[in-house]
Amino acid sequence: MLQPSAAFLTKARPRAVALWLYTVAALIVAMVVIGGITRLTESGLSITEWKPISGIIPPLTDAQWQAEFAAYKRIPEYAAFNADMTLGGFKAIFFWEYLHRLWGRLIGLAFAAPLIWFAVRKRIPVGYGWRLSALLALGAFQGAIGWWMVASGLSVRTDVSHIRLAVHLLTALTILAGIVWTALDLMALHRNPLAAPARLAPVAILALALLFVQLVYGAFTAGLDAGYAFASWPLMGGGLFPADVPMVNPAWSNAVDNPIVVQFIHRWFAFAAAAGLIWLAIKATKTGSSAGFFVVGLVTLQIMLGIATLMTGVQIDVAVAHQGNAALLLIAAMFAAHAVGSAPRLNQRGLKQRV
């Protein structure tokens, strides 16, 4: 007598887990937007202490507001740029940093609580528990990275380290990519209980690597305020590369620490990243996936928003749209990469096989 496969007897619910992950991904995209606003409004140093639990409650009395404002007055940023700030002005920047931190806690709760519930109810498919646990651990570490970033601007500097800012942003985007990829694997498992996880094809690795570099330089550009250096396109100061640019030593550090060089790299490396993503998109469309069309559309929009950000002198709404669209582009790229990695390949005998 035939016995049903164990894959069909499991209590696991891959679709439910995937839908939960998509919800968390949406919260992370919102977090990227809030983070962009926090950076562009120079709000990131308004809260000078890290209180993971008690920090949930904002100042409620005038005395508490005055204490928070007094703490802000002790850091270099206040003396250098905001010495004439009123309590009302401080409350405005405090709001965005508080919302940024509160949203981070919300994401942590939205990930941890359902994960525990799914685990207790045995709803997580075999082989995915470790992946979800790793994403949770990375999310918790992201909180520490956020404070490490903020701490860099509280004593000597008047802003946060652009390198630490890049680490913070790229960790968030790595978590986002991991969540989306895992959700896609789970949806495939829902459609076919015998489906194996998708692989990262070489074209996807290359495209995502190029996108990663571009995202790093986007973070450097934000952290160094390099977007303000030249508000023109395609030339910078009348030339492809401006004349008489002050350079720093050693020479290689200009690619990391020199705002003008960083803006130049971010401007033009975008097209290398776009080429890699369009190649990935073409491969994805050949599998029958529509993700490739979204990749092409979002790449085009991202370049347009990047140029608009420069031309408007880093107008906040345009710059935030540029950062938010980068997160959406990453998601589309993960969909395209997953489609390519899920497609059957030909073995040495010319027969299709699923890897």
CORUR-V734345 format. One record per run of one state. SS is the DSSP state (h for helix, s for strand, l for the rest). FROM is the first residue (numbers start at 1). TO is the last residue. Records with the same first field share a line. If there is no record, write none. Layout:
SS: FROM-TO, FROM-TO
This chain:
l: 1-5, 10-13, 41-53, 57-61, 74-75, 82-86, 121-128, 152-161, 192-201, 224-225, 229-235, 237-238, 240-250, 258-258, 286-290, 312-315, 343-344, 347-351, 354-355
h: 6-9, 14-40, 54-56, 62-73, 76-81, 87-120, 129-151, 162-191, 202-223, 226-228, 251-257, 259-285, 291-311, 316-342
s: 236-236, 239-239, 345-346, 352-353
